[in-house]
Amino acid sequence: MSAAALDRLLGVLVLAIGATGLLALTAGAPSGGWVFVGHDLVALAFAGAVVVKLGRSVPRAVRQRSFGRLALGLAVTAAALTGIVGGVAWVASGRLLTVGPLTVMTLHAWAGLVLVPLVVAHLLPRRWRLFGPSNVRAAAAHGVTRRSVVALGALAFVAGAGFGTTGLAERLIGGARRFTGSRVLPPGGIPPATTFIADTAPALDPMAWRLRVHGLVDAPTDLDLAALERIGARDAVAILDCTSGWALETAWRGTRLADVLALVRPSPRAGRIVVRSATGWTSSFDLAEAERLLLATGVAGRPLPVANGAPCRLVAPDHRGLEWVKWVTELEIA
């Protein structure tokens, strides 16, 4: 495989890693399982391509004393290895791995977020023309060489072998994961207190708390906790699948969004529900999902803890934890 073809392949693979990684943040239904398998395979193939790239580029960079390019290349390698080794260790260990307060899955995700801009910075200054339409068409016109086919086959084998080996190691150890990769915690408890980035618990007075419901509705309203309870409290069992790498099935108590919508009467033009937190965090759902969405005020038979979103949080089955908005203060019907 030529140097130009290898660089094109690296560019395509890193875009695929970024795209599947972003999709994985919100793919919570089993029908989205392909996203996680694809992400794993593409990442392992990328690791093999990086090794090939290093074998070619490092000796040349040292001979030419291109130490700036060498440093950037090593930074790309470090980010790639951190993400890929972390992902492999997460699967093969069969348990919930942590480094200090962070899970290895969190470190894996952050390494991926760092990797994409590093690869762009590494490839584009000298290789950006390779990705232009004219150069891509010219490369396609020359056809795929036998060497390229062999190299692609080898990378596919590396990815498949790595995927199968880590999965086998996990099964032998007895580890349990969901299709998302999250470790399954013992059911029925209170979820661990985790937040996304710096989305820390706000100071909310439950007595003063109000839920504002507005937008394309006939009867916008503000609800306190007592009014929300009067609409109709019910129990529901749902799995909270956190992007930091754990999943917990437990019982939640609260009010269905469908019952809140019946109170405010959405316009026929309405199609979305926007759920907002006191911190500014926002998720949006199709109006048809309201039957399954719950505004929870309790969990595992107890009042909802502040760290878990009290006085009110969203429960969204078949969505990842990023969309289970905590400290809900507003519903906008759009």
Secondary structure as GFF3:
##gff-version 3
##sequence-region A 1 334
A	DSSP	alpha_helix	3	24	.	.	.	ID=ss1
A	DSSP	three_ten_helix	30	32	.	.	.	ID=ss2
A	DSSP	alpha_helix	33	63	.	.	.	ID=ss3
A	DSSP	alpha_helix	67	93	.	.	.	ID=ss4
A	DSSP	beta_strand	98	99	.	.	.	ID=ss5
A	DSSP	beta_strand	102	103	.	.	.	ID=ss6
A	DSSP	alpha_helix	104	127	.	.	.	ID=ss7
A	DSSP	three_ten_helix	128	131	.	.	.	ID=ss8
A	DSSP	alpha_helix	133	141	.	.	.	ID=ss9
A	DSSP	alpha_helix	146	173	.	.	.	ID=ss10
A	DSSP	beta_strand	183	184	.	.	.	ID=ss11
A	DSSP	beta_strand	211	215	.	.	.	ID=ss12
A	DSSP	beta_strand	221	223	.	.	.	ID=ss13
A	DSSP	alpha_helix	225	232	.	.	.	ID=ss14
A	DSSP	beta_strand	233	242	.	.	.	ID=ss15
A	DSSP	beta_strand	246	256	.	.	.	ID=ss16
A	DSSP	alpha_helix	257	264	.	.	.	ID=ss17
A	DSSP	beta_strand	272	277	.	.	.	ID=ss18
A	DSSP	beta_strand	282	286	.	.	.	ID=ss19
A	DSSP	three_ten_helix	287	291	.	.	.	ID=ss20
A	DSSP	beta_strand	294	299	.	.	.	ID=ss21
A	DSSP	beta_strand	302	303	.	.	.	ID=ss22
A	DSSP	three_ten_helix	306	308	.	.	.	ID=ss23
A	DSSP	beta_strand	313	315	.	.	.	ID=ss24
A	DSSP	three_ten_helix	321	323	.	.	.	ID=ss25
A	DSSP	beta_strand	328	333	.	.	.	ID=ss26
###
